[in-house]
Amino acid sequence: MKKIPLFLLVLTFQAALAQQQLKPAASVSAAGFSPERLARIDSFFNAAVKNGYAPNAVTFIARNGQIVHHKAFGFSNMEQRTPARTDNIFRIASQTKLVTTIAMLMLYEEGRLFLEDPVEKYLPEFKGIQVLEDPATSKTGTRPPKTPLTIRHLLSHSAGIPYQHPADTAGLEALASLEGLTTEALVKKVAQRPLLHDPGARFTYGFNTDVAGRIVEVISGKRLDEFFRERIFAPLGMHDTYFYLPPAKAGRLVELYAKPKMDSPITLSTNEAVRRFPVTGKQTLFLGGAGLVSTAADYAKICQLVLNGGEFNNVRLLSRKTVDLMARNQIGEATVWDRQDQFGLGLQIITANSRYGDQATPGSLTWGGAYCSEYTIDPSEKLIMLVFTNVTPYAWYGEFVRKFRILTYAALK
């Protein structure tokens, strides 16, 4: 048997350790990046703040577990001119969905559910759910679904459960509540609305993962925040991710702003519920699809876990094969909106025909949040990248997240 040189064994061991604990790169160049090209990211965000396109930004880029860019730009509070910091806490909205998906798949690996299980097995309120006959109009005629509604449909957003529903003019609180709404109550309201289409027919983004989060609670016997804290956050060393912030950390939460049009100035959000939910209100809603706040560095541990095939901080939450399943297309010939991308379990899969992923290697994984935060996981390049701000509505959302990704890939050697 041919002996492996000692220095190669040492390098392999060091790489494994680096992926278990994200560490600053000793050399950006040795980590595979051009320092001069990475500096374009700084110029981009400094200009964005100066020109009134963004209030702030925090970046996090790591390759092989080596951090090559983790910086803050702008102001966490524009009115008080408080400089943004890398440990600022952001509302991450739909980035919560990946955490809930991991929780569900942990139960799946324990043999406590099948992905093909009908939702009504765990949530009786979904028994007898109907499909809207004509979702293009406000007509409320319904029929039984052609296929059962399953957990797989929830995690792939192919259930026919939207956020805004044509038969529900009042709407449901999708992101936050200060008034004592519970997850159980919200999910029961969702169950009262007919599906927009047969389960599995197409991609429809909505309350799917919130329903999945409620199933996690039913199966585990724990509230979702307790499950996350005990089974995911504590084992991974995620100490800055919460549904509701402890008072000692409330001062690190960035302000929430709005920029509905490109020619609109950045203004303080007038939506008190989404602005204040992490630090005030009755704090009874644990939305598996939208409820978390986090830092870029904390959420990077979830991204690295996926990149590592289910392991981080020397803790394995999922098997390598289950992570492979997450990255497998679950929506057939359908696509994610007009992006020409696919959707797996809890995340978007960038395809070769992507109109959104730019230079990302096909098979890379991504998703973002309504307040403008986003991650990309590129297994081929052993690369994770995250960028956070908090603006909604945000006319510059696409440019903010995509140009960051373009500049990151352009800096690779």
C-alpha positions as CSV (number, residue, x, y, z in Angstrom):
1,M,0.0,0.0,0.0
2,K,1.3,3.4,-1.0
3,K,2.0,5.6,2.0
4,I,0.3,9.1,2.1
5,P,2.9,11.8,2.9
6,L,2.6,13.2,6.4
7,F,2.2,16.8,5.2
8,L,-0.9,15.7,3.2
9,L,-2.4,14.0,6.3
10,V,-1.7,17.2,8.3
11,L,-3.4,19.4,5.7
12,T,-6.4,17.1,5.5
13,F,-6.7,17.1,9.2
14,Q,-6.4,20.9,9.4
15,A,-9.1,21.3,6.7
16,A,-11.4,19.1,8.6
17,L,-10.9,21.1,11.7
18,A,-11.4,24.4,9.8
19,Q,-14.8,23.2,8.6
20,Q,-15.9,22.3,12.2
21,Q,-15.0,25.7,13.5
22,L,-15.2,28.7,11.1
23,K,-11.9,30.6,11.5
24,P,-10.4,33.7,9.8
25,A,-8.2,32.7,6.9
26,A,-4.5,33.1,7.7
27,S,-4.2,34.3,4.1
28,V,-7.0,35.4,1.8
29,S,-4.9,34.5,-1.2
30,A,-4.1,31.1,0.1
31,A,-7.8,30.5,0.7
32,G,-8.3,31.0,-3.1
33,F,-9.4,34.6,-3.3
34,S,-7.9,37.8,-4.8
35,P,-7.6,40.4,-2.1
36,E,-7.9,43.2,-4.7
37,R,-11.1,41.7,-6.1
38,L,-12.6,41.1,-2.6
39,A,-12.1,44.8,-1.9
40,R,-14.7,45.5,-4.6
41,I,-17.3,44.3,-2.1
42,D,-16.2,47.0,0.3
43,S,-16.5,49.6,-2.4
44,F,-19.9,48.4,-3.5
45,F,-21.5,48.5,0.0
46,N,-19.8,51.8,1.0
47,A,-21.2,53.3,-2.2
48,A,-24.7,51.7,-1.5
49,V,-24.8,53.4,1.9
50,K,-23.5,56.7,0.7
51,N,-26.0,56.8,-2.2
52,G,-29.0,55.9,-0.1
53,Y,-29.5,52.4,-1.5
54,A,-28.9,50.5,1.8
55,P,-28.8,51.5,5.5
56,N,-26.2,48.8,6.3
57,A,-24.8,45.4,5.3
58,V,-23.0,42.6,7.0
59,T,-21.1,40.1,4.9
60,F,-19.7,36.6,5.7
61,I,-17.7,34.6,3.1
62,A,-15.9,31.4,4.0
63,R,-14.2,28.8,1.8
64,N,-13.1,25.4,3.3
65,G,-14.2,26.9,6.7
66,Q,-11.8,29.8,6.3
67,I,-13.4,33.2,6.7
68,V,-12.2,35.6,4.0
69,H,-14.7,38.4,4.3
70,H,-16.7,39.3,7.4
71,K,-17.4,43.1,7.6
72,A,-20.0,45.6,8.5
73,F,-21.0,48.7,6.5
74,G,-23.3,51.6,7.2
75,F,-25.4,52.2,10.3
76,S,-27.5,49.8,12.4
77,N,-29.5,52.8,13.3
78,M,-29.5,55.6,10.7
79,E,-31.2,58.2,12.9
80,Q,-28.7,57.8,15.7
81,R,-25.8,57.2,13.3
82,T,-24.8,54.0,15.1
83,P,-22.1,52.3,13.1
84,A,-23.1,48.8,12.0
85,R,-21.1,45.9,13.6
86,T,-20.5,42.3,12.5
87,D,-22.3,41.1,15.6
88,N,-25.5,43.0,14.8
89,I,-28.6,40.9,15.0
90,F,-31.0,40.9,12.0
91,R,-34.5,39.6,11.3
92,I,-33.9,36.7,8.9
93,A,-37.5,35.9,8.1
94,S,-37.6,33.0,5.6
95,Q,-34.1,31.9,6.3
96,T,-35.9,30.3,9.3
97,K,-37.2,27.7,6.8
98,L,-33.9,25.9,6.5
99,V,-33.7,25.5,10.3
100,T,-37.2,24.1,10.5
101,T,-36.5,21.7,7.6
102,I,-33.4,20.5,9.4
103,A,-35.6,19.9,12.5
104,M,-38.1,18.0,10.5
105,L,-35.5,15.8,8.9
106,M,-33.9,15.1,12.3
107,L,-37.2,13.5,13.3
108,Y,-37.4,11.8,9.9
109,E,-34.0,10.2,10.6
110,E,-35.2,9.0,14.0
111,G,-37.9,7.1,12.3
112,R,-40.7,9.3,13.6
113,L,-42.2,10.2,10.3
114,F,-42.2,9.6,6.5
115,L,-42.0,12.5,4.1
116,E,-45.1,10.9,2.4
117,D,-47.1,11.0,5.6
118,P,-50.3,13.0,5.2
119,V,-50.3,16.3,7.1
120,E,-53.7,15.4,8.7
121,K,-52.0,12.5,10.5
122,Y,-50.4,15.0,12.8
123,L,-52.7,18.0,12.3
124,P,-56.4,16.8,12.3
125,E,-57.5,20.3,11.2
126,F,-56.3,19.5,7.7
127,K,-58.6,16.5,7.4
128,G,-61.0,17.1,4.5
129,I,-59.0,20.1,3.1
130,Q,-60.3,21.2,-0.3
131,V,-58.7,22.7,-3.4
132,L,-60.0,26.0,-4.9
133,E,-61.6,25.3,-8.2
134,D,-60.7,28.7,-9.7
135,P,-57.9,30.5,-7.9
136,A,-57.6,33.1,-10.6
137,T,-60.9,34.7,-9.4
138,S,-62.5,35.3,-6.0
139,K,-65.0,32.4,-6.5
140,T,-64.9,30.0,-3.6
141,G,-66.0,26.7,-5.3
142,T,-63.9,23.8,-4.1
143,R,-63.2,20.1,-4.7
144,P,-61.2,17.4,-3.0
145,P,-57.5,17.2,-3.9
146,K,-56.4,14.6,-6.3
147,T,-53.5,13.6,-4.1
148,P,-53.0,13.8,-0.3
149,L,-51.2,16.7,1.2
150,T,-47.9,15.4,2.6
151,I,-44.9,16.6,4.6
152,R,-42.9,16.5,1.4
153,H,-45.2,19.0,-0.2
154,L,-44.8,21.3,2.8
155,L,-41.0,21.2,2.7
156,S,-40.9,21.8,-1.1
157,H,-43.6,24.5,-1.3
158,S,-45.6,22.4,-3.6
159,A,-48.6,22.0,-1.3
160,G,-50.8,24.8,-2.8
161,I,-50.6,26.8,0.5
162,P,-49.9,30.5,-0.3
163,Y,-49.3,33.5,1.9
164,Q,-52.0,35.7,0.3
165,H,-55.2,33.8,-0.6
166,P,-57.8,35.0,-3.1
167,A,-60.6,33.6,-0.8
168,D,-59.3,35.4,2.3
169,T,-59.4,39.2,1.8
170,A,-58.4,39.8,5.4
171,G,-55.1,37.8,5.1
172,L,-53.1,36.2,7.8
173,E,-50.1,37.6,9.7
174,A,-47.3,36.1,7.7
175,L,-44.2,37.4,9.5
176,A,-44.9,38.6,13.1
177,S,-47.5,39.4,15.7
178,L,-47.5,41.4,18.9
179,E,-51.0,40.4,20.0
180,G,-50.7,36.9,21.4
181,L,-51.3,34.9,18.2
182,T,-49.9,31.3,18.6
183,T,-48.5,29.0,15.9
184,E,-51.2,26.5,16.6
185,A,-53.9,29.1,16.0
186,L,-52.3,30.4,12.9
187,V,-51.9,26.9,11.4
188,K,-55.6,26.2,12.1
189,K,-56.5,29.3,10.2
190,V,-54.3,28.1,7.3
191,A,-56.1,24.8,7.3
192,Q,-59.5,26.5,6.9
193,R,-58.4,27.9,3.5
194,P,-58.6,25.7,0.4
195,L,-55.4,24.9,-1.4
196,L,-54.7,26.9,-4.6
197,H,-53.9,23.7,-6.5
198,D,-53.5,19.9,-6.1
199,P,-50.5,19.0,-3.9
200,G,-47.4,18.5,-6.0
201,A,-48.8,20.4,-9.1
202,R,-46.4,23.4,-8.9
203,F,-44.4,25.7,-6.7
204,T,-46.5,28.0,-4.5
205,Y,-44.6,29.9,-1.8
206,G,-46.5,30.4,1.5
207,F,-47.2,29.1,5.0
208,N,-45.9,25.6,4.2
209,T,-42.9,25.6,6.6
210,D,-45.0,27.2,9.4
211,V,-47.3,24.2,9.1
212,A,-44.2,21.9,9.2
213,G,-42.9,23.7,12.3
214,R,-46.2,22.9,14.0
215,I,-45.8,19.3,13.1
216,V,-42.3,19.3,14.7
217,E,-44.0,20.5,17.9
218,V,-46.6,17.8,17.8
219,I,-44.2,15.0,17.1
220,S,-41.5,16.1,19.5
221,G,-43.8,17.4,22.3
222,K,-41.7,20.5,22.5
223,R,-42.4,24.1,21.5
224,L,-40.4,25.0,18.3
225,D,-38.1,27.4,20.1
226,E,-37.2,24.8,22.7
227,F,-36.5,22.2,20.0
228,F,-34.3,24.6,18.1
229,R,-32.4,25.6,21.2
230,E,-31.9,22.1,22.6
231,R,-31.4,20.1,19.4
232,I,-29.8,22.6,16.9
233,F,-28.6,25.9,18.3
234,A,-26.8,24.7,21.5
235,P,-25.1,21.7,19.8
236,L,-23.8,23.9,16.9
237,G,-22.7,26.7,19.2
238,M,-25.3,29.2,17.8
239,H,-25.6,31.7,20.7
240,D,-27.1,34.6,18.9
241,T,-30.1,33.0,17.1
242,Y,-33.6,33.4,18.7
243,F,-37.3,33.9,18.1
244,Y,-37.3,36.6,20.7
245,L,-34.2,38.3,22.0
246,P,-33.2,38.3,25.6
247,P,-33.0,41.9,27.0
248,A,-29.2,41.8,27.2
249,K,-29.0,41.4,23.4
250,A,-31.9,43.7,22.3
251,G,-29.5,46.6,21.7
252,R,-27.7,44.6,19.0
253,L,-30.9,44.4,16.8
254,V,-30.7,46.6,13.8
255,E,-33.5,49.0,12.9
256,L,-36.0,48.0,10.2
257,Y,-36.3,50.3,7.2
258,A,-38.3,50.7,4.1
259,K,-37.4,51.6,0.5
260,P,-40.5,50.8,-1.7
261,K,-39.1,52.5,-4.9
262,M,-35.7,53.2,-6.1
263,D,-36.3,57.0,-6.0
264,S,-37.7,56.7,-2.5
265,P,-35.5,57.6,0.5
266,I,-34.7,55.0,3.1
267,T,-37.2,55.5,5.9
268,L,-38.0,53.9,9.2
269,S,-40.5,51.0,8.8
270,T,-44.1,51.9,9.9
271,N,-45.0,48.2,10.4
272,E,-44.6,48.1,14.2
273,A,-45.2,44.3,14.4
274,V,-42.4,43.3,12.1
275,R,-40.2,46.1,13.4
276,R,-40.7,45.3,17.1
277,F,-41.5,41.6,17.4
278,P,-38.1,40.4,18.5
279,V,-38.0,42.7,21.6
280,T,-41.6,43.4,22.6
281,G,-45.2,42.2,22.4
282,K,-46.6,39.0,23.8
283,Q,-44.0,36.8,22.1
284,T,-46.2,33.7,21.6
285,L,-45.7,33.1,17.9
286,F,-42.9,30.7,16.8
287,L,-43.1,30.7,13.1
288,G,-41.1,28.0,11.5
289,G,-41.2,29.9,8.2
290,A,-40.3,33.4,9.3
291,G,-39.7,34.0,13.0
292,L,-35.9,33.9,13.7
293,V,-33.4,36.7,14.3
294,S,-29.6,35.9,13.9
295,T,-26.2,37.2,13.1
296,A,-24.4,36.5,9.9
297,A,-21.7,34.5,11.7
298,D,-24.2,32.5,13.7
299,Y,-26.3,31.5,10.6
300,A,-23.1,30.7,8.8
301,K,-22.9,27.7,11.1
302,I,-26.1,26.3,9.6
303,C,-24.7,26.9,6.1
304,Q,-21.5,25.1,7.0
305,L,-23.4,22.3,8.4
306,V,-25.1,21.7,5.1
307,L,-21.8,22.1,3.2
308,N,-20.2,19.6,5.5
309,G,-23.0,17.0,4.8
310,G,-24.8,17.4,8.1
311,E,-22.1,18.0,10.6
312,F,-20.6,21.0,12.4
313,N,-18.9,21.8,15.7
314,N,-18.1,18.0,15.8
315,V,-21.8,17.4,16.1
316,R,-23.8,15.5,13.4
317,L,-27.4,16.6,13.1
318,L,-28.1,14.9,9.8
319,S,-26.6,12.2,7.8
320,R,-24.7,12.9,4.5
321,K,-27.5,11.1,2.6
322,T,-30.2,13.2,4.1
323,V,-28.4,16.4,3.1
324,D,-28.1,14.9,-0.4
325,L,-31.9,14.4,-0.3
326,M,-32.4,18.1,0.7
327,A,-30.5,19.2,-2.4
328,R,-32.5,16.9,-4.7
329,N,-35.2,18.6,-6.9
330,Q,-38.7,18.0,-5.4
331,I,-40.9,20.0,-7.7
332,G,-40.6,18.2,-11.0
333,E,-40.7,20.4,-14.1
334,A,-41.9,23.4,-12.1
335,T,-39.5,26.2,-11.3
336,V,-39.1,28.8,-8.5
337,W,-41.0,31.8,-9.9
338,D,-39.2,33.1,-13.0
339,R,-35.7,32.1,-11.7
340,Q,-35.6,28.9,-13.7
341,D,-34.4,27.2,-10.6
342,Q,-35.6,24.1,-8.7
343,F,-36.5,23.5,-5.1
344,G,-35.4,20.8,-2.8
345,L,-36.4,20.4,0.8
346,G,-36.2,23.8,2.5
347,L,-33.9,25.5,-0.1
348,Q,-33.6,26.6,-3.7
349,I,-31.3,24.7,-6.1
350,I,-29.5,26.8,-8.6
351,T,-29.6,25.2,-12.1
352,A,-27.5,25.6,-15.2
353,N,-30.4,27.7,-16.7
354,S,-30.7,29.9,-13.6
355,R,-31.8,33.5,-14.1
356,Y,-30.9,34.3,-10.5
357,G,-27.8,32.4,-9.4
358,D,-25.4,34.2,-11.8
359,Q,-21.9,32.4,-11.6
360,A,-22.9,30.0,-8.8
361,T,-22.1,26.4,-9.7
362,P,-25.2,24.4,-10.7
363,G,-26.4,22.5,-7.7
364,S,-25.6,25.4,-5.3
365,L,-28.2,26.1,-2.7
366,T,-29.7,29.4,-1.7
367,W,-32.6,31.2,0.0
368,G,-33.3,34.5,1.6
369,G,-35.7,36.5,3.8
370,A,-38.3,39.2,3.3
371,Y,-36.2,41.8,5.2
372,C,-33.3,41.2,2.7
373,S,-30.9,38.6,3.9
374,E,-29.6,35.7,1.8
375,Y,-27.2,32.8,1.8
376,T,-25.6,30.7,-0.9
377,I,-23.9,27.3,-0.3
378,D,-21.7,26.1,-3.2
379,P,-20.5,22.5,-2.5
380,S,-18.3,22.5,-5.6
381,E,-16.3,25.5,-4.4
382,K,-16.6,24.5,-0.7
383,L,-17.9,28.0,-0.3
384,I,-20.6,29.7,1.8
385,M,-21.6,33.4,1.5
386,L,-24.1,35.4,3.4
387,V,-25.2,39.0,3.3
388,F,-27.7,40.7,5.7
389,T,-29.6,43.9,5.9
390,N,-33.1,44.8,7.1
391,V,-35.3,46.7,4.7
392,T,-38.9,45.9,3.6
393,P,-40.3,46.6,1.2
394,Y,-37.1,47.0,-0.7
395,A,-36.9,48.0,-4.3
396,W,-33.1,47.3,-4.4
397,Y,-33.4,43.7,-2.9
398,G,-32.3,41.9,-6.1
399,E,-29.3,44.2,-6.7
400,F,-28.2,44.0,-3.0
401,V,-28.0,40.2,-2.8
402,R,-27.1,39.3,-6.4
403,K,-24.3,41.9,-6.8
404,F,-22.8,40.7,-3.6
405,R,-22.8,37.1,-4.9
406,I,-21.4,38.3,-8.3
407,L,-18.6,40.2,-6.6
408,T,-17.8,37.2,-4.4
409,Y,-17.5,34.8,-7.3
410,A,-15.5,37.3,-9.3
411,A,-12.9,37.3,-6.4
412,L,-12.2,33.6,-6.7
413,K,-8.9,32.7,-8.2
